Amino acid sequence: MHNGPCTGLAAVSTALLAMSRRLEVKDVLRTIVVSARELLDAEYAALGVPDDHGGFAQFVVDGITEEQWRAIGPLPRQHGILAAMLHQDGPQRLADVREDPRFGGWPAAHPEMSDFLGLPIRDGEDTLGALFLANKRGPLGFTDEDEELLSLLAQHAAIALTNARLYERSRELTIAEERSRLAHELHDAVSQKLFSLRLTAQAAATLVDRDPDRAKGELQQVAALAAEAADELRAAVTELRPAALDEDGLVATLRNHVRVLDRAHSAHVTFTCDGVRALPASQEEALLRVAQEALHNALRHSGADRVEVTLARTPGGGALLRVRDGGRGFSPSTVRTAGRHLGLVSMRDRASGAGGRLEVRSEPGTGTTIEMEVPGG
């Protein structure tokens, strides 16, 4: 390397130590990309984590500004040279990626790239991602030494990514258990308050004619009990609000939620996302809440063995959420299940509150599809 073997070894050691100290997957991905670009002295670096639908679940870049990244548009698909990195064993080094027959489909806003080095990140037979570098600084392009260094980095990246994923799965299960505990506590606390409120209101009703002063006291107690119930409900909802939404955004939060439900239920729950970028916070929370309510209904009431969640970008720059199951279905106009009825009302309120619309399509025996669309900015 340019600064001599001792300095180079120290840089590698620092990079590997930084990866091993990260617990969150997104932090590990970012550390890998930044370390690779700095170690190999490249202008651009990227790391793509594949999904199961021909795209990338996550795609982290370094060397590209926020403005450039927004101009590039939706996450890339697994095609051409990007796909090659996911399906081959060793590094791929090219003097000019633009002359490779697999090069193509790059957005017009994408920075100009020439020399290229990429390789898969693997854990045994599983491909965890693909690491790409472009535009080596200096006249010689990427070297054999760069390939060896990137291969070493990729081996340790696989370990760091696997550990981070295990940590996040453990945390997700812990969060799911904690949310369940909070839900039980919420039910117990608020149910008791509402029961007391109902009895006190009944007492006030019986006293209003023969003892107005006592009735007035009972009504004051009704107001106090209602205020206490509202406070407990507000505190519980605040505690249940997903902090990950602010940190990770809608797509990652919804993907993690679906992953937890898929493991916790016999039904197969899947999530697909197509080109959705960040939305206003109010829209993201409304979409997440509607998705959670629709999933709850599907898993509790439909009897379906598969539930599909999709999130897609609309032509106007908004988003369309769809939750579809192949279960027993119901007639929306004659709903008898109180829980589901209240769920539909809540979802419609959330959709309209975010400036969007909600559509429910279902018939007995045909399954249920719930769609929520929010407009672009």
C-alpha positions, -999 to 999 in steps of 0.1 A, spaced: 0 0 0 11 36 -5 21 43 31 41 11 37 33 -22 52 32 -11 89 8 18 82 -13 -4 59 -15 -31 85 -26 -6 111 -53 8 88 -66 -28 82 -66 -35 119 -85 -3 126 -111 -11 100 -117 -46 113 -119 -34 149 -144 -8 139 -166 -34 122 -165 -58 151 -176 -30 175 -209 -23 156 -241 -40 167 -266 -25 143 -267 -39 108 -269 -4 92 -239 7 112 -219 -24 101 -228 -18 64 -218 18 67 -185 9 84 -176 -17 57 -182 7 29 -163 36 44 -134 13 54 -132 -3 19 -131 31 2 -105 45 25 -83 14 25 -82 10 -12 -81 48 -19 -111 47 -42 -134 75 -52 -167 55 -48 -178 25 -28 -211 7 -24 -225 -23 -7 -258 -40 -17 -277 -64 4 -300 -85 -19 -337 -91 -12 -357 -120 -25 -374 -102 -54 -346 -91 -77 -337 -59 -60 -316 -48 -30 -331 -46 5 -303 -21 14 -278 -3 -6 -252 18 11 -229 42 -7 -198 63 1 -183 91 -20 -217 103 -33 -234 133 -19 -270 133 -6 -281 154 -36 -265 129 -61 -281 100 -43 -315 115 -44 -311 123 -81 -301 87 -89 -336 75 -78 -349 42 -65 -326 14 -53 -310 -6 -82 -322 -39 -94 -300 -70 -94 -289 -70 -130 -257 -66 -151 -225 -62 -132 -243 -59 -99 -258 -93 -102 -225 -108 -113 -210 -98 -79 -237 -117 -61 -233 -149 -81 -195 -154 -85 -170 -167 -60 -140 -142 -63 -133 -106 -70 -141 -90 -103 -116 -64 -115 -122 -43 -146 -100 -16 -161 -132 2 -174 -166 -11 -162 -183 9 -190 -167 -14 -216 -180 -46 -200 -210 -62 -219 -228 -65 -186 -226 -27 -180 -259 -9 -186 -291 4 -170 -272 30 -149 -293 62 -142 -283 94 -160 -275 111 -127 -251 83 -116 -215 95 -113 -191 85 -141 -171 54 -132 -142 37 -150 -120 11 -132 -140 -12 -110 -134 -38 -83 -162 -59 -67 -167 -91 -48 -195 -109 -29 -196 -110 9 -205 -146 18 -212 -167 49 -207 -203 37 -231 -207 8 -252 -177 17 -245 -144 -1 -249 -116 24 -241 -88 0 -218 -74 -27 -191 -48 -22 -182 -25 -51 -154 0 -55 -148 24 -85 -123 49 -96 -90 41 -79 -71 72 -72 -38 70 -91 -27 60 -126 -24 22 -122 -60 13 -112 -68 -15 -88 -40 -40 -81 -36 -76 -70 -28 -62 -35 -62 -44 -36 -80 -76 -44 -63 -94 -15 -71 -66 9 -107 -64 -2 -111 -102 1 -97 -100 37 -121 -72 45 -150 -91 30 -143 -122 52 -144 -101 83 -174 -82 70 -193 -115 67 -186 -122 104 -196 -87 115 -228 -87 95 -238 -122 108 -232 -111 143 -252 -79 138 -281 -97 123 -282 -122 152 -281 -93 176 -310 -75 158 -331 -107 157 -326 -112 194 -335 -75 201 -366 -78 178 -379 -108 198 -372 -90 230 -391 -59 217 -421 -81 206 -422 -97 241 -420 -63 258 -448 -49 235 -470 -79 245 -463 -72 282 -472 -35 277 -504 -44 259 -515 -67 287 -507 -39 313 -526 -14 292 -556 -37 289 -556 -43 327 -551 -7 338 -575 9 314 -601 -18 317 -602 -13 355 -605 25 351 -633 22 325 -651 -4 347 -650 21 377 -661 49 354 -691 30 342 -702 21 377 -697 57 389 -717 70 360 -746 46 367 -745 57 403 -748 93 392 -777 85 370 -797 69 398 -790 99 421 -796 128 398 -833 132 407 -834 124 444 -799 136 455 -785 161 430 -755 171 452 -743 135 455 -750 130 418 -728 160 411 -700 145 432 -703 112 414 -700 131 380 -669 148 392 -655 114 400 -664 103 365 -644 132 351 -614 123 373 -615 86 363 -618 95 326 -588 118 329 -568 91 346 -577 66 319 -567 91 292 -533 97 309 -526 60 312 -536 54 276 -514 83 264 -484 70 284 -487 35 271 -491 46 235 -460 67 238 -441 38 252 -454 15 224 -445 40 196 -418 25 175 -386 44 180 -370 26 151 -393 46 127 -374 78 135 -340 61 133 -344 36 104 -374 49 84 -406 32 73 -391 6 50 -366 -9 74 -391 -7 104 -419 -24 84 -395 -50 71 -383 -59 106 -419 -60 119 -430 -84 92 -399 -105 99 -409 -108 136 -445 -117 127 -433 -143 102 -413 -161 129 -441 -158 155 -470 -171 135 -477 -202 114 -488 -181 85 -460 -170 61 -457 -132 62 -437 -115 34 -427 -79 26 -418 -64 -7 -408 -28 -14 -404 -11 -47 -386 23 -49 -401 40 -18 -380 69 -5 -384 88 28 -418 103 34 -430 129 59 -430 116 94 -468 118 98 -473 97 66 -447 71 76 -463 66 111 -498 64 96 -486 38 70 -469 18 97 -499 18 120 -523 8 92 -499 -20 82 -497 -32 118 -535 -31 122 -541 -49 89 -516 -76 97 -531 -80 132 -566 -85 116 -552 -109 89 -533 -131 114 -561 -131 140 -592 -134 119 -585 -145 83 -572 -180 88 -548 -174 59 -516 -194 55 -499 -165 37 -501 -127 42 -483 -104 17 -473 -68 25 -461 -46 -4 -450 -10 -4 -446 8 -37 -438 42 -49 -467 59 -68 -461 79 -100 -466 112 -81 -439 103 -56 -462 91 -28 -466 55 -16 -491 27 -18 -493 1 10 -511 -32 3 -518 -59 28 -533 -90 12 -543 -124 26 -559 -154 10 -581 -162 41 -618 -166 47 -626 -129 39 -657 -110 51 -683 -85 39 -671 -50 48 -706 -36 47 -719 -61 73 -690 -66 96 -700 -83 129 -666 -86 146 -662 -57 169 -624 -58 169 -622 -58 132 -649 -31 128 -629 -8 152 -597 -17 134 -612 -6 100 -625 27 116 -590 33 131 -573 26 97 -596 50 78 -590 77 104 -552 73 101 -553 73 63 -574 105 62 -553 121 89 -522 116 67 -540 131 37 -544 97 21 -571 72 13 -580 36 25 -597 9 4 -609 -24 18 -617 -52 -7 -630 -85 7 -657 -111 2 -664 -143 22 -641 -170 8 -619 -147 -13 -595 -132 12 -590 -96 20 -569 -67 5 -564 -35 23 -547 -6 5 -536 28 18 -522 54 -5 -506 87 5 -498 115 -20 -463 128 -28 -449 160 -15 
